Amino acid sequence: MEEKDVYNLLEQLKNGEVEKITIKKEEFLQFRKYLVERNDFKYFRGIALRGGDVAYTYLSTPRS
């Protein structure tokens, strides 16, 4: 997963174009590397799914 792909997915989620995105277990570390670099990182919430995948949503207020 490349940086531009991660950026596009996160922007779609932030802009409300999609309700959630699911990241496969194999892509998680690479995805997270780009996610934590964002200024709005705390607005994204990841929920672990069975099998190691993670579903991300965008919050209206940042996590603490």
MINU-835376 format. One line per field, with one value per residue (C-alpha): residue in three letters; x negated, y negated, z. Coordinates in steps of 0.02 Angstrom, whole numbers, padded with zeros to 5 digits. Example, Ala and Ser with C-alpha at 12.3 -4.5 7.8 and 13.67 -1.06 7.14 Angstrom:
residuo: (ALA / SER);
x: (-00615 / -00684);
y: (00225 / 00053);
z: (00390 / 00357);
END
This chain:
residuo: (MET / GLU / GLU / LYS / ASP / VAL / TYR / ASN / LEU / LEU / GLU / GLN / LEU / LYS / ASN / GLY / GLU / VAL / GLU / LYS / ILE / THR / ILE / LYS / LYS / GLU / GLU / PHE / LEU / GLN / PHE / ARG / LYS / TYR / LEU / VAL / GLU / ARG / ASN / ASP / PHE / LYS / TYR / PHE / ARG / GLY / ILE / ALA / LEU / ARG / GLY / GLY / ASP / VAL / ALA / TYR / THR / TYR / LEU / SER / THR / PRO / ARG / SER);
x: (00000 / -00076 / -00065 / 00050 / 00171 / 00177 / 00200 / 00345 / 00432 / 00413 / 00475 / 00629 / 00666 / 00636 / 00746 / 00889 / 00878 / 00867 / 00930 / 00786 / 00633 / 00568 / 00382 / 00319 / 00203 / 00061 / 00073 / 00100 / -00078 / -00109 / 00060 / 00033 / -00137 / -00052 / 00099 / 00001 / -00090 / 00073 / 00119 / 00297 / 00239 / 00345 / 00506 / 00484 / 00546 / 00489 / 00587 / 00505 / 00602 / 00593 / 00447 / 00335 / 00417 / 00456 / 00608 / 00580 / 00710 / 00693 / 00752 / 00824 / 00718 / 00541 / 00503 / 00420);
y: (00000 / -00165 / -00333 / -00407 / -00260 / -00284 / -00472 / -00447 / -00322 / -00434 / -00587 / -00493 / -00442 / -00617 / -00698 / -00577 / -00495 / -00327 / -00280 / -00164 / -00082 / 00091 / 00123 / 00300 / 00373 / 00383 / 00197 / 00131 / 00081 / -00007 / -00096 / -00149 / -00222 / -00353 / -00375 / -00427 / -00562 / -00657 / -00810 / -00743 / -00571 / -00575 / -00592 / -00418 / -00271 / -00095 / 00056 / 00226 / 00358 / 00545 / 00611 / 00459 / 00333 / 00157 / 00050 / -00139 / -00274 / -00463 / -00551 / -00725 / -00755 / -00693 / -00546 / -00590);
z: (00000 / -00056 / 00029 / -00106 / -00087 / 00102 / 00082 / -00039 / 00075 / 00227 / 00134 / 00072 / 00251 / 00318 / 00185 / 00216 / 00045 / 00134 / 00307 / 00351 / 00276 / 00316 / 00314 / 00294 / 00425 / 00299 / 00257 / 00433 / 00480 / 00317 / 00327 / 00508 / 00467 / 00358 / 00470 / 00625 / 00525 / 00495 / 00597 / 00617 / 00673 / 00832 / 00731 / 00659 / 00762 / 00722 / 00780 / 00774 / 00681 / 00693 / 00593 / 00618 / 00501 / 00563 / 00522 / 00529 / 00551 / 00562 / 00721 / 00737 / 00894 / 00925 / 01038 / 01202);
END
